[in-house]
Amino acid sequence: MSGLSGPWLDFNGDISTKAARLHAAVILRGPEPRGMDRRELGAGCPQDPRLVAKTTKRAPSEVPKETEVAFYEVGNVRVRYERAGSGFPLLVTPGGGLNSRVSNWPTAVFNAMEAFKDDFCCITMDQRNANGGESTGPIPNRDSWGAFADDQLGLMDHLGFEKFFYMGYCIGGPFGLKLIERAPDRVVAAVLCQPVGHRPENPDVMYNSGRDVWAPELRARRPEITQDSIDAYLHDLYRARPDFVYSVSREFVRSCRTPLLVMPDDTPAHPYQTSVDIAALSPNCQSTVFPWREPKDLLEKTIGQVRDFLRSHQPATAGR
């Protein structure tokens, strides 16, 4: 795929044509960003000195303005989150499978919080029960993808954001599509970076990662969680629907009108075919070139494409 050129692919036409076009690129520039109401910019990432002071144990005037670290709680769920920047809200979830947590950003292919904090109000979070994170909640045995979506939507409710962009790495691909299924009118556009998906020749790669990497450390910290509950949870995540992106059906993506940008990868947990299928099925999807991680100038160009894609879908009158 090293011969690819151009910023991204814009898929139109039938599925077979769209799938084939992932192997060729055309130069396509998104429309210039539309104007943004100043009231929206001002309200994009409001600061609550009481909340910041409580979580940082500093007087409000001493809290750095660059990043806010805080928690929100609802029922028996507690979510740690960070936000930085100002403007239209962008929820970004790091990779790491079930250990998706804020501290993973320094080792990501690129740090979205750093890359986009000058463009948007960037919000990130530890997913519930990620080892090394500080978000906690029950281990569900049904609708497990929906539980993640509830946490994410709950956070945006807590922050007062009705509509937002979403960008998810790795397991964030299934997260993002579940979010759109749950709240199609709230997710304005989504970027799926290196999305997780089912690999028929290695069907338990994600299940085994959860069982062998995530679960032992979690149970060591929380011995009240039984192995039976872990097994039921992993089954619901990865074996109940052993296809595609796990969290939603192909039929849903075929009907999804939300603008999507896919950033393909090709590793055991991130099948290239999953990105091809998302792009082929979705009626409103673009894809970056692949590979895009190297060399550095191509990576920087790809980051710029993500920025342009999001800006092109920024509501002109949001916040009014």
VEXKE-577994 format. One line per field, with one value per atom (N, C-alpha, C): residue in one letter; atom name; y, z, x. Coordinates in steps of 0.2 Angstrom, whole numbers. Each point is the difference from the previous one (the first is absolute). Layout:
N
aa: c(a; ...)
at: c(CA; ...)
y: c(Y; ...)
z: c(Z; ...)
x: c(X; ...)
END
This chain:
320
aa: c(m; m; m; s; s; s; g; g; g; l; l; l; s; s; s; g; g; g; p; p; p; w; w; w; l; l; l; d; d; d; f; f; f; n; n; n; g; g; g; d; d; d; i; i; i; s; s; s; t; t; t; k; k; k; a; a; a; a; a; a; r; r; r; l; l; l; h; h; h; a; a; a; a; a; a; v; v; v; i; i; i; l; l; l; r; r; r; g; g; g; p; p; p; e; e; e; p; p; p; r; r; r; g; g; g; m; m; m; d; d; d; r; r; r; r; r; r; e; e; e; l; l; l; g; g; g; a; a; a; g; g; g; c; c; c; p; p; p; q; q; q; d; d; d; p; p; p; r; r; r; l; l; l; v; v; v; a; a; a; k; k; k; t; t; t; t; t; t; k; k; k; r; r; r; a; a; a; p; p; p; s; s; s; e; e; e; v; v; v; p; p; p; k; k; k; e; e; e; t; t; t; e; e; e; v; v; v; a; a; a; f; f; f; y; y; y; e; e; e; v; v; v; g; g; g; n; n; n; v; v; v; r; r; r; v; v; v; r; r; r; y; y; y; e; e; e; r; r; r; a; a; a; g; g; g; s; s; s; g; g; g; f; f; f; p; p; p; l; l; l; l; l; l; v; v; v; t; t; t; p; p; p; g; g; g; g; g; g; g; g; g; l; l; l; n; n; n; s; s; s; r; r; r; v; v; v; s; s; s; n; n; n; w; w; w; p; p; p; t; t; t; a; a; a; v; v; v; f; f; f; n; n; n; a; a; a; m; m; m; e; e; e; a; a; a; f; f; f; k; k; k; d; d; d; d; d; d; f; f; f; c; c; c; c; c; c; i; i; i; t; t; t; m; m; m; d; d; d; q; q; q; r; r; r; n; n; n; a; a; a; n; n; n; g; g; g; g; g; g; e; e; e; s; s; s; t; t; t; g; g; g; p; p; p; i; i; i; p; p; p; n; n; n; r; r; r; d; d; d; s; s; s; w; w; w; g; g; g; a; a; a; f; f; f; a; a; a; d; d; d; d; d; d; q; q; q; l; l; l; g; g; g; l; l; l; m; m; m; d; d; d; h; h; h; l; l; l; g; g; g; f; f; f; e; e; e; k; k; k; f; f; f; f; f; f; y; y; y; m; m; m; g; g; g; y; y; y; c; c; c; i; i; i; g; g; g; g; g; g; p; p; p; f; f; f; g; g; g; l; l; l; k; k; k; l; l; l; i; i; i; e; e; e; r; r; r; a; a; a; p; p; p; d; d; d; r; r; r; v; v; v; v; v; v; a; a; a; a; a; a; v; v; v; l; l; l; c; c; c; q; q; q; p; p; p; v; v; v; g; g; g; h; h; h; r; r; r; p; p; p; e; e; e; n; n; n; p; p; p; d; d; d; v; v; v; m; m; m; y; y; y; n; n; n; s; s; s; g; g; g; r; r; r; d; d; d; v; v; v; w; w; w; a; a; a; p; p; p; e; e; e; l; l; l; r; r; r; a; a; a; r; r; r; r; r; r; p; p; p; e; e; e; i; i; i; t; t; t; q; q; q; d; d; d; s; s; s; i; i; i; d; d; d; a; a; a; y; y; y; l; l; l; h; h; h; d; d; d; l; l; l; y; y; y; r; r; r; a; a; a; r; r; r; p; p; p; d; d; d; f; f; f; v; v; v; y; y; y; s; s; s; v; v; v; s; s; s; r; r; r; e; e; e; f; f; f; v; v; v; r; r; r; s; s; s; c; c; c; r; r; r; t; t; t; p; p; p; l; l; l; l; l; l; v; v; v; m; m; m; p; p; p; d; d; d; d; d; d; t; t; t; p; p; p; a; a; a; h; h; h; p; p; p; y; y; y; q; q; q; t; t; t; s; s; s; v; v; v; d; d; d; i; i; i; a; a; a; a; a; a; l; l; l; s; s; s; p; p; p; n; n; n; c; c; c; q; q; q; s; s; s; t; t; t; v; v; v; f; f; f; p; p; p; w; w; w; r; r; r; e; e; e; p; p; p; k; k; k; d; d; d; l; l; l; l; l; l; e; e; e; k; k; k; t; t; t; i; i; i; g; g; g; q; q; q; v; v; v; r; r; r; d; d; d; f; f; f; l; l; l; r; r; r; s; s; s; h; h; h; q; q; q; p; p; p; a; a; a; t; t; t; a; a; a; g; g; g; r; r; r)
at: c(N; CA; C; N; CA; C; N; CA; C; N; CA; C; N; CA; C; N; CA; C; N; CA; C; N; CA; C; N; CA; C; N; CA; C; N; CA; C; N; CA; C; N; CA; C; N; CA; C; N; CA; C; N; CA; C; N; CA; C; N; CA; C; N; CA; C; N; CA; C; N; CA; C; N; CA; C; N; CA; C; N; CA; C; N; CA; C; N; CA; C; N; CA; C; N; CA; C; N; CA; C; N; CA; C; N; CA; C; N; CA; C; N; CA; C; N; CA; C; N; CA; C; N; CA; C; N; CA; C; N; CA; C; N; CA; C; N; CA; C; N; CA; C; N; CA; C; N; CA; C; N; CA; C; N; CA; C; N; CA; C; N; CA; C; N; CA; C; N; CA; C; N; CA; C; N; CA; C; N; CA; C; N; CA; C; N; CA; C; N; CA; C; N; CA; C; N; CA; C; N; CA; C; N; CA; C; N; CA; C; N; CA; C; N; CA; C; N; CA; C; N; CA; C; N; CA; C; N; CA; C; N; CA; C; N; CA; C; N; CA; C; N; CA; C; N; CA; C; N; CA; C; N; CA; C; N; CA; C; N; CA; C; N; CA; C; N; CA; C; N; CA; C; N; CA; C; N; CA; C; N; CA; C; N; CA; C; N; CA; C; N; CA; C; N; CA; C; N; CA; C; N; CA; C; N; CA; C; N; CA; C; N; CA; C; N; CA; C; N; CA; C; N; CA; C; N; CA; C; N; CA; C; N; CA; C; N; CA; C; N; CA; C; N; CA; C; N; CA; C; N; CA; C; N; CA; C; N; CA; C; N; CA; C; N; CA; C; N; CA; C; N; CA; C; N; CA; C; N; CA; C; N; CA; C; N; CA; C; N; CA; C; N; CA; C; N; CA; C; N; CA; C; N; CA; C; N; CA; C; N; CA; C; N; CA; C; N; CA; C; N; CA; C; N; CA; C; N; CA; C; N; CA; C; N; CA; C; N; CA; C; N; CA; C; N; CA; C; N; CA; C; N; CA; C; N; CA; C; N; CA; C; N; CA; C; N; CA; C; N; CA; C; N; CA; C; N; CA; C; N; CA; C; N; CA; C; N; CA; C; N; CA; C; N; CA; C; N; CA; C; N; CA; C; N; CA; C; N; CA; C; N; CA; C; N; CA; C; N; CA; C; N; CA; C; N; CA; C; N; CA; C; N; CA; C; N; CA; C; N; CA; C; N; CA; C; N; CA; C; N; CA; C; N; CA; C; N; CA; C; N; CA; C; N; CA; C; N; CA; C; N; CA; C; N; CA; C; N; CA; C; N; CA; C; N; CA; C; N; CA; C; N; CA; C; N; CA; C; N; CA; C; N; CA; C; N; CA; C; N; CA; C; N; CA; C; N; CA; C; N; CA; C; N; CA; C; N; CA; C; N; CA; C; N; CA; C; N; CA; C; N; CA; C; N; CA; C; N; CA; C; N; CA; C; N; CA; C; N; CA; C; N; CA; C; N; CA; C; N; CA; C; N; CA; C; N; CA; C; N; CA; C; N; CA; C; N; CA; C; N; CA; C; N; CA; C; N; CA; C; N; CA; C; N; CA; C; N; CA; C; N; CA; C; N; CA; C; N; CA; C; N; CA; C; N; CA; C; N; CA; C; N; CA; C; N; CA; C; N; CA; C; N; CA; C; N; CA; C; N; CA; C; N; CA; C; N; CA; C; N; CA; C; N; CA; C; N; CA; C; N; CA; C; N; CA; C; N; CA; C; N; CA; C; N; CA; C; N; CA; C; N; CA; C; N; CA; C; N; CA; C; N; CA; C; N; CA; C; N; CA; C; N; CA; C; N; CA; C; N; CA; C; N; CA; C; N; CA; C; N; CA; C; N; CA; C; N; CA; C; N; CA; C; N; CA; C; N; CA; C; N; CA; C; N; CA; C; N; CA; C; N; CA; C; N; CA; C; N; CA; C; N; CA; C; N; CA; C; N; CA; C; N; CA; C; N; CA; C; N; CA; C; N; CA; C; N; CA; C; N; CA; C; N; CA; C; N; CA; C; N; CA; C; N; CA; C; N; CA; C; N; CA; C; N; CA; C; N; CA; C; N; CA; C; N; CA; C; N; CA; C; N; CA; C; N; CA; C; N; CA; C; N; CA; C; N; CA; C; N; CA; C; N; CA; C; N; CA; C; N; CA; C; N; CA; C; N; CA; C; N; CA; C; N; CA; C; N; CA; C; N; CA; C; N; CA; C; N; CA; C; N; CA; C; N; CA; C; N; CA; C; N; CA; C; N; CA; C; N; CA; C; N; CA; C; N; CA; C; N; CA; C; N; CA; C; N; CA; C; N; CA; C; N; CA; C; N; CA; C; N; CA; C; N; CA; C; N; CA; C; N; CA; C; N; CA; C; N; CA; C; N; CA; C; N; CA; C; N; CA; C; N; CA; C; N; CA; C; N; CA; C; N; CA; C; N; CA; C; N; CA; C; N; CA; C; N; CA; C; N; CA; C; N; CA; C; N; CA; C)
y: c(-6; 6; 6; 0; 6; 4; -2; 5; 4; 0; 4; 7; 5; 7; 3; 7; 3; 0; 4; 1; -6; -2; -5; -2; -5; -3; 2; 2; 1; -5; -4; -6; 2; -2; 1; -6; -1; -6; -6; -6; -6; -3; -5; -2; -3; -4; -3; 5; 6; 5; 3; 2; 3; -4; -6; -4; 0; -1; 0; 7; 6; 6; 1; -4; 1; -2; -2; -2; 5; 6; 6; 6; 5; 7; 5; 5; 5; 7; 5; 6; 3; 1; 3; 4; 6; 5; 1; 0; 2; 7; 2; 7; 4; 6; 4; 0; 1; 0; 6; -2; 5; 5; 5; 5; -3; 3; -3; 6; 0; 5; 1; 6; 2; -3; 0; -3; -7; -4; -7; -1; 4; 0; 1; 5; 1; -5; -3; -6; -6; -1; -6; -5; 3; -3; 4; 0; 5; -3; 4; -3; 1; -5; 1; 0; 6; 0; -4; -1; -4; -7; -3; -7; -1; 5; 0; 0; 4; 1; -6; -3; -6; -6; -1; -6; 2; 6; 1; 2; 2; 2; 7; 4; 7; 5; 6; 5; 1; 3; 0; 4; 6; 4; -4; -5; -4; -5; -2; -6; 2; -4; 1; 0; 5; 1; -5; -3; -5; -6; -3; -6; -1; -2; -1; -8; -2; -7; 0; -5; 0; -7; 0; -6; 2; -5; 0; -6; 0; -6; 0; -6; -1; -8; 0; -7; -3; -6; -4; 1; 5; 1; 6; 0; 6; 0; 6; 1; 6; -2; 5; 3; 6; 3; 6; 2; 6; 4; 7; 4; 5; 2; 6; 3; 6; 4; 4; 2; 4; -1; 1; -1; -5; -3; -5; -6; -4; -6; -6; -3; -6; -5; -5; -6; -5; -1; -4; -6; -6; -5; -4; -1; -3; -8; -3; -7; -4; -6; -4; -6; -1; -5; 2; -5; 1; 4; 1; 5; 7; 2; 7; 5; 4; 5; 6; 5; 6; 0; -4; -1; -4; -2; -3; 5; 6; 5; 1; 0; 1; -6; -6; -5; -1; 4; -1; 2; -2; 2; 7; 4; 7; 2; 5; 2; 5; -2; 4; 6; -1; 6; 5; -1; 5; 2; -4; 2; 5; -1; 4; 5; 1; 4; 7; 2; 7; 1; -5; 0; -1; -4; -3; 0; -1; -1; -8; -2; -8; -3; -5; -4; -7; -2; -7; -3; -7; -3; -7; -2; -7; -4; -6; -4; -4; -1; -4; -6; -1; -6; -1; 5; -1; 0; -5; 0; 6; 3; 6; 6; -1; 6; 1; 5; 1; 0; -2; -1; -7; 0; -6; -1; -6; -2; -7; -2; -7; -4; -6; -4; -3; 3; -3; -6; -4; -6; 0; 6; 1; 7; 1; 7; 4; -4; 2; 6; 0; 6; 6; -1; 5; 3; -4; 3; 5; -1; 5; 6; -1; 6; 4; -3; 3; 5; -3; 4; 6; -1; 5; 6; -2; 4; 4; -4; 3; 6; -2; 6; 6; -1; 6; 3; -3; 3; 4; -3; 3; 7; 0; 6; 5; -2; 4; 1; -6; 0; -4; 3; -4; -3; 3; -2; 0; -5; 0; -4; 1; -5; -6; -5; -6; -2; -2; -4; -5; -6; -6; -4; -2; -4; -8; -4; -8; -2; -1; -2; 6; 6; 6; -1; -4; -1; -3; -6; -2; 5; 3; 5; 5; 3; 5; -2; -5; -3; -1; -3; -1; 7; 5; 7; 2; 0; 2; -4; -6; -4; 3; 1; 2; 7; 5; 7; 3; -2; 2; 8; 3; 7; 4; -3; 3; 0; -6; 0; 3; 5; 4; -3; -3; -3; -4; -6; -4; -2; -1; -3; -6; -6; -6; -2; 1; -1; -7; -4; -7; -4; -1; -3; -7; -2; -7; -4; -6; -4; -7; -4; -7; -3; -4; -4; -7; -2; -7; -5; 1; -5; 0; 5; 1; 2; -3; 3; 2; -3; 2; 5; 3; 5; 5; 3; 5; -4; -5; -4; -2; -3; -2; 5; 6; 6; 2; 0; 2; -5; -7; -5; 0; 1; -2; 7; 5; 7; 4; 1; 5; -3; -6; -3; -2; -3; -1; 6; 5; 6; 3; 0; 3; -4; -7; -4; 0; 1; 1; 7; 5; 6; -1; -3; -1; -7; -3; -8; -1; 5; -2; -2; 2; -2; -7; -4; -7; -1; -6; -2; -1; -3; -1; 7; 5; 6; 3; -1; 2; -4; -6; -5; 3; 1; 2; 7; 5; 6; 0; -4; -1; -3; -5; -4; 6; 4; 5; 5; 1; 5; -3; -6; -2; -7; -3; -7; 1; 4; 0; 2; 5; 2; -1; -6; -1; 3; 6; 2; 8; 2; 7; 4; 5; 4; -2; -5; -3; 4; 7; 4; 1; 0; 2; -5; 0; -5; 4; -4; 3; 4; -3; 3; 8; 0; 7; 5; -3; 5; 1; -4; 1; 6; 0; 6; 6; 0; 6; 6; 5; 6; 5; -2; 4; 0; 6; 0; -3; -5; -4; 1; 0; 0; -6; -5; -6; 0; -2; 0; -7; -3; -8; -2; -6; -3; -7; -4; -7; -4; -1; -4; -5; -5; -5; 2; 6; 3; 5; 2; 6; -3; -4; -3; 6; 0; 4; -1; -6; -1; 3; 1; 4; 7; 3; 7; 0; -5; 0; -1; -5; -1; 6; 4; 6; 5; 1; 5; -2; -7; -2; 0; -1; 0; 6; 5; 6; 5; 3; 4; 7; 1; 7; -1; -3; -2; 2; 3; 1; -5; -1; -3; 3; 0; 3; -5; 1; -4; -5; -6; -5; -3; -1; 2; 8; 3; 7; 2; -5; 1; 3; -2; 2; 1; 4; 4; 6; 4; 5; 5; 2; 5; -2; -7; -3; 0; -2; 0; 7; 5; 7; 2; -2; 2; -4; -6; -4; 4; 2; 4; 6; 3; 6; -2; -6; -2; -1; -3; -1; 7; 5; 7; 3; -1; 3; -3; -7; -4; 3; 0; 2; 8; 4; 7; 1; -5; 1; -2; -4; -2; 4; 5; 4; 4; 0; 3; 8; 3; 7; 4; -3; 4; -4; -4; -4; 5; -1; 4; 6; 1; 5; -2)
z: c(0; 0; 0; -1; 1; -6; -5; -6; 1; 5; 1; 1; -2; 0; 2; 2; 1; 7; 3; 7; 2; -4; 3; -6; 1; -5; 2; -5; 2; -4; 4; -3; -2; -6; -3; -5; -1; -5; 4; -3; 3; 4; 4; 5; -3; -6; -3; -3; -3; -2; 5; 6; 6; 3; 0; 3; -4; -7; -4; 0; 1; 0; 6; 5; 6; -2; -6; -2; -5; -1; -4; 3; -1; 4; -5; 1; -4; 4; -3; 4; 1; 7; 2; 6; -1; 6; 2; 7; 3; -1; 1; 0; 5; -1; 5; 6; 6; 7; -1; 3; 0; 6; 0; 5; 7; 5; 7; 4; 3; 4; 6; 2; 5; 7; 1; 6; 0; -6; 1; 2; -3; 2; 7; 3; 7; 4; -2; 4; -1; -5; -2; 6; 4; 5; 7; 3; 6; 5; 5; 6; 6; 4; 6; 6; 3; 5; 6; 2; 5; -1; -6; -2; 0; -4; 0; 6; 5; 6; 4; 0; 3; -2; -6; -3; 0; 0; 0; 7; 4; 7; -1; -4; -1; 0; 2; -1; -7; -2; -7; -4; 3; -4; -1; 3; -1; -5; -2; -4; -7; -3; -7; -5; -4; -5; -5; -2; -6; 1; 6; 0; 7; 0; 6; 1; 6; 1; 6; -1; 4; 0; 4; 0; -1; -3; 1; 2; 4; 3; -1; -2; 0; 2; 5; 3; 2; -2; 2; -5; -5; -5; 2; 0; 1; -6; -3; -6; 1; -2; 0; -7; 0; -7; 0; -6; -1; -5; 0; -6; -1; -6; -2; -6; -1; -6; 1; -6; 0; -7; 0; -7; 0; -6; 0; 3; 4; 4; -4; 1; -3; 6; 0; 5; -4; 3; -3; 5; -2; 5; -3; 5; -2; -1; -3; -1; 6; -1; 6; 1; -4; 2; 6; 4; 6; 5; -1; 4; -4; -3; -3; 6; 0; 5; -2; 4; -2; -1; 5; 0; -6; -4; -7; -5; 1; -6; -2; 5; -2; -5; 0; -4; -6; -1; -6; -6; -6; -6; -1; 3; 1; 5; 4; 6; -2; -1; -2; 4; 7; 5; -2; -1; -2; -7; -5; -7; -1; 4; -2; 6; 5; 5; -2; -5; -2; -5; -2; -5; 3; 6; 3; 7; 3; 8; 0; 2; -1; 7; 0; 6; 0; 5; 0; 6; 1; 6; 1; 6; 2; -1; -4; -1; 7; 1; 6; 1; 6; 2; -4; -4; -3; 5; 0; 5; -2; 6; -1; 0; -1; 0; 6; 1; 6; -1; -5; -1; 2; 3; 3; -1; -1; 0; 0; -1; 0; -6; 0; -5; -3; -5; -3; -3; -1; -3; -6; -2; -6; -2; -6; -3; 3; -1; 3; -4; -7; -4; 2; 1; 2; 7; 4; 7; -1; -5; -2; -3; -4; -3; 5; 5; 5; 4; 2; 3; -4; -6; -5; -1; -1; -1; 7; 6; 6; 2; -3; 1; -4; -6; -4; 3; 3; 3; 6; 4; 6; -2; -6; -2; -4; -1; -3; -8; -3; -7; -3; -4; -3; -6; -4; -7; 1; -3; 0; -6; -1; -4; 4; -3; 3; -4; 4; -3; 4; -2; 4; -3; 4; -3; 2; -4; 2; 2; 6; 3; -1; -1; -1; -7; -4; -6; 2; 3; 2; 5; 4; 5; -4; -5; -4; -4; -3; -4; 5; 6; 5; 2; 1; 2; -5; -6; -6; 0; 1; 0; 6; 6; 6; -1; -3; 0; -7; -5; -7; -1; 4; -1; 4; 4; 4; -2; -4; -2; -7; -1; -6; -6; 2; -4; 4; -3; 4; -4; 3; -3; 4; -4; 2; -1; 5; -2; 2; -4; 1; 3; -3; 4; 1; 6; 2; -4; -2; -3; 0; -2; 0; -6; 2; -5; 0; -5; -1; 1; -2; 0; 7; 4; 7; 4; 1; 3; 7; 4; 7; 2; -5; 2; 5; 0; 5; 6; 0; 6; 4; -4; 4; 3; -3; 3; 6; 0; 6; 6; -2; 5; 3; -4; 2; 2; -3; 2; 5; -2; 4; 6; 0; 6; 6; -1; 6; 4; -3; 4; 3; -3; 3; 6; -1; 6; 6; -2; 6; 4; -4; 4; 3; -3; 2; 0; 6; 0; 1; 1; 0; -6; -6; -7; -1; -2; -1; -7; -1; -7; -4; 3; -4; -3; 4; -3; -5; 1; -5; -7; 1; -6; -4; 4; -3; -3; 3; -3; -7; 0; -6; -5; 1; -4; -4; 5; -3; -5; 2; -4; -7; 0; -6; -3; 4; -3; -2; 4; -2; -7; -3; -7; -3; -2; -2; -7; -2; -6; 0; -5; -2; 6; 3; 5; 7; 1; 6; 3; 0; 4; -4; -7; -4; -6; -3; -6; -6; -6; -6; -3; 2; -2; 3; 6; 3; -4; -1; -4; -7; -3; -7; 1; 5; 1; 3; 2; 4; -4; 1; -3; 3; 6; 3; -4; -2; -3; 4; -4; 3; -4; 4; -3; 3; -4; 2; -1; 5; 0; 0; -5; 0; 3; 3; 3; -3; 2; -2; 5; 6; 5; 3; 4; 2; 3; 4; 3; -5; -5; -4; -7; -2; -7; -5; -5; -6; -3; 0; -3; 3; 7; 4; -3; -1; -3; -7; -4; -7; 1; 4; 1; 2; 5; 3; -6; -4; -5; -6; -1; -5; 1; 7; 2; 1; 3; 2; -6; 0; -6; 1; 5; 1; 4; -4; 3; -4; 3; -4; 4; -4; 3; -1; 5; -2; -4; -3; -3; 5; -3; 4; -3; 3; 7; 1; 6; 1; 6; 4; 6; -2; -5; -2; -7; -3; 4; 4; 4; 4; -4; -6; -3; -3; -1; -2; 6; 6; 6; 2; -1; 1; -5; -6; -5; 2; 3; 2; 5; 5; 6; -3; -4; -3; -4; -3; -3; 5; 6; 5; 2; 1; 2; -5; -6; -6; 0; 1; 0; 5; 6; 6; -1; -2; -1; -5; -6; -5; 2; 6; 3; 6; 1; 6; -1; 5; -1; 0; -4; -1; 6; 2; 5; 7; 1; 6; 6; 6; 5; 1; -6; 0; 3)
x: c(4; -4; 4; 7; 4; -1; -3; -1; -6; -4; -6; 3; -5; 1; -6; 0; -6; -2; -4; -2; -4; -6; -4; -5; -3; -5; -7; -4; -7; -4; -3; -4; -7; -1; -7; -1; -6; -2; -1; -1; -2; 6; -2; 5; 6; -1; 6; 5; -3; 4; 4; -4; 3; 6; -1; 5; 6; -1; 6; 4; -4; 3; 5; 0; 4; 7; 1; 7; 2; -3; 2; -2; 4; -2; -1; -4; -1; 0; 3; 1; -7; -2; -6; 1; -2; 1; -7; -1; -6; -2; -6; -2; 4; 0; 3; -4; 3; -4; -5; -6; -5; 1; -3; 0; -3; 3; -2; -2; -6; -2; 4; 2; 4; -2; -7; -3; 2; 0; 2; 7; 5; 7; 1; -4; 1; -3; -5; -3; 3; 4; 3; 3; 4; 3; 0; -6; 0; 4; 2; 4; -5; 1; -4; 5; 2; 5; -1; -6; -2; 2; -1; 1; 8; 3; 8; 3; -2; 3; -1; -6; -1; 4; 2; 3; 8; 2; 7; 3; -5; 2; 4; -1; 3; -5; 2; -5; -1; -6; -2; 5; 3; 4; 7; 1; 7; -1; -6; -1; 2; 5; 1; -6; 0; -6; 0; 6; 1; -4; 0; -4; -3; -6; -4; -1; 1; -1; -5; -5; -6; -3; -6; -4; -7; -4; -7; -3; -5; -3; -7; -3; -7; -1; -4; -2; 7; 1; 6; 6; 0; 5; 3; 7; 4; 5; 0; 4; 5; 6; 6; 1; 0; 1; 4; 3; 4; -3; 1; -2; 5; 1; 5; -3; 2; -1; -7; -2; -7; -3; -6; -4; -5; -1; -5; 2; -4; 3; 2; 5; 3; 2; -4; 1; 5; 6; 5; 1; 0; 1; 7; 4; 7; -1; 5; 0; 2; 1; 2; -5; -5; -5; -4; -1; -4; 4; 7; 4; 1; -6; 0; 0; 6; 0; 4; 0; 3; 7; 3; 8; 2; -4; 3; 1; -2; 1; 8; 4; 7; 3; -3; 3; -5; -5; -4; 3; -2; 3; 0; -4; 0; -5; 2; -4; -5; -6; -6; -1; 1; -1; 5; 6; 5; -1; -2; 0; -6; -6; -6; -2; 4; -3; 0; 4; -1; -6; -3; -6; -6; 0; -7; 1; -6; 0; 1; 6; 1; -1; -4; -2; 3; 3; 2; -2; 1; -3; 4; 0; 2; -7; 0; -6; -1; -6; -2; 5; 3; 3; 7; 2; 7; 5; 5; 5; 5; 2; 4; -4; -6; -5; -3; -5; -3; -8; -2; -8; -2; -5; -3; -7; -3; -7; -1; -6; -2; 3; 0; 2; -7; -2; -7; 1; -5; 0; -5; -3; -4; 1; -1; 1; 6; 6; 6; 3; -1; 2; -4; -7; -4; 2; 3; 2; 5; 5; 5; -3; -5; -3; -4; -3; -3; 5; 6; 5; 2; 1; 2; -5; -6; -5; -2; 1; -1; 5; 6; 5; -1; -2; -2; -6; -5; -6; 3; 4; 3; 4; 3; 4; -5; -6; -5; 1; 3; 0; -5; -5; -5; 3; 4; 3; 7; 3; 8; 2; 7; 4; 2; 2; 3; 6; 5; 6; 2; 0; 2; 6; 5; 5; -1; 1; 0; -7; -1; -7; -4; 2; -4; -4; 2; -4; -7; 0; -6; -4; 4; -3; -4; 3; -3; -6; 0; -6; -6; 2; -5; -3; 4; -2; -5; 2; -4; -7; 0; -6; -5; 4; -4; -3; 4; -1; 2; -4; 2; 0; -5; 0; 5; 4; 5; 7; 1; 7; 0; 3; 0; 4; 6; 4; 5; 3; 4; 6; 6; 6; 1; 1; 2; 7; 4; 8; 2; 2; 3; -6; -6; -5; 1; -2; 0; -6; 1; -5; 1; -5; 1; 4; 5; 4; -2; -3; -2; 5; 6; 6; 3; -2; 2; -5; -6; -6; 0; 5; 0; 5; 3; 6; -2; -6; -2; -3; -3; -2; 6; 5; 6; 4; 0; 3; -4; -6; -4; 1; 0; 1; 7; 5; 7; 4; -3; 4; -4; -6; -4; -3; -3; -4; 5; 6; 4; 1; 2; 2; -6; -6; -6; -2; 0; -2; 5; 6; 5; -2; -2; -2; -7; -4; -7; -3; 3; -2; -7; -4; -8; -2; 3; -2; 2; -5; 1; 2; 3; 2; -6; -5; -6; -3; 1; -3; 5; 6; 5; -1; -1; -2; -6; -5; -7; 1; 4; 1; 4; 6; 4; -4; -4; -5; -5; -3; -4; 3; 6; 4; 2; 3; 4; -3; -4; -3; -7; -4; -7; -2; 4; 0; 7; 2; 7; 1; -1; 0; 2; 3; 1; 3; -3; 2; -2; -4; -3; -6; 1; -5; -6; 0; -6; 0; -5; -1; 2; 2; 1; -6; -6; -6; 0; 2; 0; 4; 6; 5; -2; -4; -2; -6; -3; -5; 2; 7; 2; 2; -3; 1; 5; 2; 5; 7; 3; 6; 6; 3; 6; 6; 6; 6; 4; 2; 3; 8; 4; 7; 2; 1; 1; 7; 0; 6; 0; 5; 0; 4; -3; 4; -5; 2; -5; -7; 1; -6; -4; 4; -3; 0; -4; 0; -1; 4; -1; -7; -2; -7; -5; 0; -5; -1; 6; 0; -3; 2; -3; -8; -2; -7; -4; 3; -4; 0; 5; 0; -5; 0; -4; -8; -1; -7; -3; 4; -3; -1; -6; -2; 3; 4; 3; 7; 4; 7; 5; 6; 6; 5; 6; 5; 7; 4; 7; 4; 5; 5; 2; 3; 3; 6; 5; 2; 0; 0; 0; 4; 3; 4; 7; 3; 6; 1; 4; 5; -3; 3; -2; -4; 2; -4; -7; 0; -7; -4; 3; -4; -3; 4; -2; -5; 0; -5; -6; 0; -6; -3; 4; -3; -4; 3; -3; -7; 0; -6; -6; 2; -5; -3; 5; -2; -5; 2; -4; -7; 0; -6; -5; 3; -5; -2; 5; -2; -6; 1; -5; -7; -1; -6; -2; 4; -2; -6; -5; -7; 2; -4; 1; -3; -6; -4; 0; 4; 0; 1; -4; 1; -5; -4; -4; -7)
END
